[in-house]
Amino acid sequence: MNSKPSLKLVPKSKLPSLKVWLDEIVQKVETEDYIKDDPISFMHAFDNKEDQILAGFFAAIMAWGRRDIVLAKVNDLLQRMSYTPFKFISEFNDTATASLHGFKHRTFTETDVYWLIRILNQAILKHGSFEQFWVDTYNIAKASDLHFMDVFHENFFALVPETPHRTKKHIADRRKNSSCKRLYLFLRWSIRKNSPVDLGIMDFMPESELMLPLDVHVARQARILGLISRHQNDWKTVEELTNNLKLFTPKDPSRYDYALFGIGVLKIQIPPEFIVNSPLIVD
């Protein structure tokens, strides 16, 4: 079986000029106009912090496929919660289950939403809020020298141990080399400060610890630019890409998600001097 051609990394001499170019794209993409067509719009739609966090969590884990379809499906789910996610989830009972009947988004079904809501309900009851669950998880990880994402996955499903395996597949597991894209998308929305898009409403971890939310489009542009040397879209690649982006902005590497995403969406032509790997090799 033929192996894929090896990918080259951007030469260090090109980093300063590449940074300038990527920063210019971030300035074009990371604007208030970005919000309306992106799932983060559901966080901006609420004033209450807990509503923002819970709506954002569902919007992020359902951010899979065409954005217009994602927007419609997240809106459908929030409508079933009467647009009061914190009240609906914190008071969830068997009677409220009826409002979930018929929900479906790709492989998400009403069954998956039911179990995820039960878990979030327990997170609120046991920790006081979903935000505090994240805080406690982060602190446990730091104290035990375990990876934050590993502790999150373990503690999240420990809240309702009988959660079926099919539902667990919707929450990424780094221990299985998952990129954890949707979890870090939610964290980018919630942690990054001084952004016209990201809300920065949680502050339990520094922006420097955010990993890039890696999807196929971002990964493709990163490979062309020589920011990734691996063909797989997995956790090891997330680490490589994030570490390379820290060479540009150590305190806020995930800001370049806007640039790598924007290159594709805005159909920006990559200057020849920044093409490290041919698109033909990348594809």
N, C-alpha and C positions, 0 to 999 in steps of 0.2 A: 504494500500500500504506500502511495506517495505521501510524504510528509509535506506540510506547508513550508514555503520559503521562510527563512529566518527574518526577523524584523530588526531594523537598526534603530538605535536611540539617537535623539537629536544631539549634535555635537555641543559641548559646553560653550564654545565660542558663539553659537547661535542663540543661546538662552536670553541674553539681554534684549535683542531685537525681537525675538518671538514674544517675550513678555509684553513689550510695548504694543505689538499688534493684537495680542489677546486682550489686553486691558482696554483697547479701543472698542473691541467687540462687546466686552462686558458692559461698557458705558452705553452702547446702543441697545442692548437686549434687556439689561436689568433696570427697567423703568416701570412706572405704574401701568403703562399700556399692556405690559406682559400679563398682568393679573387676570384680566377678564377671560382670557382663553385658556387658562391653566387651572388645574384642580386646586391650587392654593387659594383660588377665589372663594372657596367655601370657608376658609379660615377668616378671610377679610369680611365675610358676610355677617359675622357675629360680633357683638360687643363684649359678651361675657367670656372671660378667659377660658373657663372649663368647656364651654360650648366650642370655642375656637380649637382647643386641643383635641377634643373628641371628634369633631367634624374633620379636622386636619388628619387625624390618624386614619379614619376610614377613607378619606380622599387619597391619601398616600398609598395605602395597601391595595386600593382598587385602581391605582394609576397604571394601567396595563392595557395597551392598545391605543387606538385612535383617541385623541384628546376630546373630541366632541362627544364620542360615545361615553367616555369616562365621566365627563361633566353631566351628561344626562342620567347616568346610572347613580352617581353619587347624589344628585338632586332627588332622584326617585327614593333612595334610601332615607335621606334626611326628611323628605316629605312624609314618609311613613312614621317618622319620629316627631311629626308635627313641628318640625324645625326647632325643636328644643332637645338637642341630643343629651345634654347633661341630665335634665329632668327625666327624660325617657329611660336612659340607661341606669341612672341611680335608683329609679323606682321600678325597674323592670320586674315583671311578674308573668305568670302564665297567661293572664288576660291580654297583656300587651303583645304576646306572641302572634296573635291573629293578624296584626298589622304587617307582619313580615311575609305572609303567605304570597307565594308567586314571585318573590324577588329573585332575580338572576343577573349576574354579570360575568360573562365568560365562564370560568369554572366556579365562581362564587355562587352559592345557592342560599336560599332562606335558612337552610340548616347551618351553614357556615356562619352566617350573620348572627343567628341565634346564639351559637356557642361563643362567638367573639364578644357579643354583648354581655353574656353571662360572666365572662372573664373580666371585662371592663367594670361590670357592676361590682364584682368582688374586689377589684383593685380600689375602687372608690370607697367601699365599705371598710376595707382593712387598712388602707393607707390615707384615707381622707380625701384623696383626689387622684386622678390618673397622673397628674404632674408629680405628685409626691411619690407615686410608685416608681417613676423614672429616677427621681432623686435618690430614693432608697436603693434602687438597683445599681445606680452608678457608684454610690458610696460602698456598697458591698463589694463590687468589682475592684475598686481601688484598695480596699482594706485586705482583700484576699489575693490580690495580684492575678485575678482571672480576667479574661477579656469581657468587656462591657456587654457585647452582643451575646456572648455565651450565657452570662448571668441573666440578661433580659429574657432570652428564650426559655431558660429553665424556670425562672420565677413567674413568668407570664402564664405558662400552662400549669404550673403548680397551684395557681389560684383555683382552677377547676380541673382536677386530675382526670376526670372522666371524659374530657374533651376528645372527640373522635380523631383518628389519625388524619382523615381527609381535611379536617379544618386546620390541623397543625401545619399542613403543607402550605398554607397561605401566609405564614409568618416565617421569614427566612431563618435558616440555621447556619451560622458561620462555620460551625464544626463540620458541616457537610460541604464546605468550600463555596457556599452561596455568596454572591456579591452583596447581599443585604441592601440592595438598591432602594427599595421602597421605605425601609426603616430609616435609612440615612437621608432620604428625601424629606421625610417628616421631620427629622432632627434638623436638617438645614433650614426648613421653614420656621422651626420653633426656636432655634438657638441664635442664628445670625442676627446681629444688631446693625443698626444704621444702614438698612437696605430699604429701597422703595418697594420691594417685593416681599422678602422674608420678614416675618413679624418680630422675631426675637423675643418671644414672650416667656421663654424658659431660660434659666441661666445657671443650671447646675454643672455645665461643662463648658470649657473654653472652645471658641470657634476653631482653634488650632487642632483640636482632636476630631473634628468632623471629617468623615471620609467621603470621597466623591460618590454621588449616587450614579452608579454605572449602568447605562443602558446600551443597546446595540448601536445607536446613532452616535452617542458620545464616544463610545469605544472606537468606532470607525475613524472619526476625525482625529482622535488621540493617536491612533496608530499611524495615520498618514503623517502627522506632525512629529512622529518619533518620540512620543511621550509614553508609549507602551511597547514592550518587546515581546509580549506574549499574545498568542492567538485566542486564548480562552477568555471568556467574560466571567471570571470567578473572583474569589476573595483575594487571591494572590495578585491578580491584576489590579484590583482596587487599591491594594497597598502600594504597588509599584507606581500607579498613576498618581495617587495622592502624594506620595513622597516626592515625585518629580515636580508636581505643582507647588509643593512647599519651597522649591528652589526659587519660585517667583514671589510668593507671598506666604511666608511661614506661618503667620498668625491666622490666615483665612484662605486655605487652599481651595475650599469648595466653591468659592466665588467663580472659579473658572468653569464650573458646570454651565453657567450662562454662555460663556464664549464657545465651548465645544458644542453645546446644543444649538446655539445661534448660527454657527457656520452652516449647518444643514438646513435649518428652518428658513433662514434668510438667503439661502443659496449663495453664500459668500465664496468667491473664488479664492482659494489658498494661493498666495504668491509662490512662484516656483522655488524661490530660495528657502521656503519653509517646508517644502515637500521632501520628507526624509524617506518615506516608503510609498511606492506607487500604489494608487487605489486598486490596481489590478491584483497586486500581491495581498493587499489588505482584504479584498473581497474573496 
